[in-house]
């Protein structure tokens, strides 16, 4: 049985750690308390004497292949980009949700629908704590769910600032609050690596993953360092002033929406200086393990591309379209969905190809050292 020492050697030292927090979450949930996150979001020993060398932290890491087959079987994963039961382009009908959202507000609309129907007790999301800062949060009221909507940098439901040099999507850290409050029915909103970690925990029936009833995944082009240095360089590339920025989101390009109504597009290739190293090796663009996946790619401004992947995900989406969601209603709705799927498939294939090439290069470099 491999241990956390092996995880450090195989994942952290080569720079492959996504800092999803899964290993620390499990270790804390069962009160082992051997692991913790450092100030930069990396897992480390908190108390090595409490480690029982169970090897579970190693097995549930999304960079370790031990549970890949079991995890895929549990969600009936299909190549090339996961199971697809339905793809639609939609937006929230609630004006407040739609106004606050970055794209169509579909994620928030669905969470509110589940909450109002008493199918969940809340959601693990992130909430804003400043213009460039978010924190993991267990939302247990309507207001908390709505306040988590909309995000300044739209490859995930939010970012957490661990230090001036590192920002991460870290909703999984909110599991600690789940354990303390004893809630049992939650939606988990996260990036592909986080969703996969939760699915691996569920494959092993590990606490506290049994509290996650629905996994909502977000299309992810990568995790970006967004400290002051990077913001200055980005504003120089785009020729804009941050004081004039209304919101930012990512589709095929980085979209910067200004308060004066102008929009600036920056191709993602120009953001390489901001990208986290581990993201170069990630294969999953479209949250292939989720119940439902979401993103702005392939949709017009103000709309969201939505992929139902599991039977329960499709059921949630179908029910919501009768009330809290509006599907695209223009004449070519079918062709719009088809176009969105084609683009998502293209971006997914590109990410997989790049990750494969980068892994081979990393392995070759390691052999030559």
KAQUI-V212248 format. One record per backbone hydrogen bond with DSSP energy under -0.5 kcal/mol. NH is the residue of the N-H (numbers start at 1). CO is the residue of the C=O. If there is no record, write none. Layout:
BEGIN
nh=NH co=CO
nh=NH co=CO
END
This chain:
BEGIN
nh=6 co=3
nh=7 co=3
nh=8 co=4
nh=9 co=5
nh=10 co=6
nh=11 co=7
nh=12 co=7
nh=13 co=8
nh=15 co=12
nh=16 co=11
nh=17 co=11
nh=25 co=21
nh=26 co=22
nh=27 co=23
nh=28 co=24
nh=29 co=25
nh=30 co=26
nh=31 co=28
nh=32 co=27
nh=33 co=27
nh=36 co=44
nh=38 co=42
nh=41 co=38
nh=44 co=36
nh=46 co=34
nh=47 co=34
nh=50 co=47
nh=51 co=48
nh=59 co=55
nh=60 co=56
nh=61 co=58
nh=64 co=61
nh=68 co=65
nh=71 co=67
nh=72 co=68
nh=73 co=69
nh=74 co=70
nh=75 co=71
nh=76 co=73
nh=77 co=72
nh=81 co=82
nh=82 co=78
nh=85 co=308
nh=86 co=308
nh=88 co=306
nh=90 co=88
nh=90 co=304
nh=91 co=326
nh=92 co=104
nh=93 co=324
nh=94 co=324
nh=95 co=93
nh=98 co=94
nh=99 co=95
nh=100 co=96
nh=101 co=97
nh=109 co=105
nh=110 co=106
nh=111 co=107
nh=112 co=108
nh=113 co=109
nh=114 co=110
nh=115 co=111
nh=116 co=112
nh=117 co=113
nh=118 co=115
nh=119 co=114
nh=120 co=114
nh=121 co=185
nh=122 co=185
nh=123 co=139
nh=124 co=187
nh=125 co=123
nh=125 co=137
nh=127 co=135
nh=128 co=147
nh=129 co=133
nh=130 co=133
nh=133 co=130
nh=134 co=159
nh=135 co=127
nh=137 co=125
nh=139 co=123
nh=139 co=137
nh=140 co=138
nh=145 co=141
nh=146 co=142
nh=147 co=143
nh=148 co=144
nh=148 co=145
nh=149 co=146
nh=155 co=153
nh=156 co=153
nh=160 co=168
nh=161 co=134
nh=162 co=160
nh=162 co=166
nh=163 co=166
nh=166 co=163
nh=168 co=160
nh=170 co=168
nh=173 co=170
nh=174 co=171
nh=175 co=172
nh=176 co=173
nh=177 co=174
nh=178 co=174
nh=179 co=175
nh=180 co=176
nh=181 co=177
nh=182 co=178
nh=183 co=178
nh=186 co=211
nh=187 co=122
nh=188 co=214
nh=189 co=124
nh=189 co=187
nh=190 co=188
nh=190 co=216
nh=192 co=218
nh=195 co=191
nh=196 co=192
nh=197 co=193
nh=198 co=194
nh=199 co=195
nh=200 co=196
nh=201 co=197
nh=202 co=198
nh=203 co=199
nh=204 co=200
nh=205 co=202
nh=206 co=201
nh=209 co=206
nh=211 co=208
nh=212 co=209
nh=213 co=186
nh=213 co=211
nh=214 co=186
nh=216 co=188
nh=216 co=214
nh=217 co=215
nh=217 co=292
nh=218 co=190
nh=219 co=294
nh=220 co=285
nh=225 co=274
nh=231 co=227
nh=232 co=228
nh=233 co=229
nh=234 co=230
nh=235 co=231
nh=236 co=232
nh=237 co=233
nh=238 co=234
nh=239 co=235
nh=240 co=235
nh=244 co=241
nh=245 co=242
nh=246 co=257
nh=247 co=257
nh=249 co=255
nh=250 co=154
nh=251 co=253
nh=254 co=266
nh=255 co=249
nh=255 co=253
nh=256 co=254
nh=256 co=264
nh=257 co=247
nh=257 co=255
nh=258 co=256
nh=258 co=262
nh=259 co=244
nh=261 co=258
nh=264 co=256
nh=266 co=254
nh=268 co=252
nh=270 co=267
nh=271 co=268
nh=272 co=269
nh=274 co=271
nh=275 co=271
nh=275 co=272
nh=276 co=223
nh=279 co=276
nh=280 co=277
nh=281 co=278
nh=282 co=279
nh=285 co=283
nh=290 co=287
nh=291 co=215
nh=292 co=215
nh=293 co=307
nh=294 co=217
nh=295 co=305
nh=299 co=296
nh=303 co=300
nh=304 co=90
nh=305 co=295
nh=306 co=88
nh=307 co=293
nh=308 co=86
nh=308 co=306
nh=309 co=291
nh=309 co=307
nh=310 co=291
nh=314 co=310
nh=315 co=311
nh=316 co=312
nh=317 co=313
nh=318 co=314
nh=319 co=315
nh=320 co=316
nh=321 co=317
nh=322 co=319
nh=323 co=320
nh=324 co=320
nh=325 co=320
nh=326 co=91
nh=327 co=325
nh=328 co=89
nh=333 co=330
nh=336 co=332
nh=337 co=333
nh=338 co=334
nh=339 co=335
nh=340 co=336
nh=341 co=337
nh=342 co=338
nh=343 co=339
nh=344 co=340
nh=345 co=341
nh=346 co=342
nh=347 co=343
nh=348 co=344
nh=349 co=345
nh=350 co=346
nh=351 co=347
nh=352 co=348
nh=353 co=349
nh=354 co=350
nh=355 co=351
nh=356 co=352
nh=357 co=353
nh=358 co=354
nh=359 co=355
nh=360 co=356
nh=361 co=357
nh=362 co=358
nh=363 co=359
nh=364 co=360
nh=365 co=361
nh=366 co=362
nh=367 co=363
nh=368 co=364
nh=369 co=365
nh=369 co=366
END
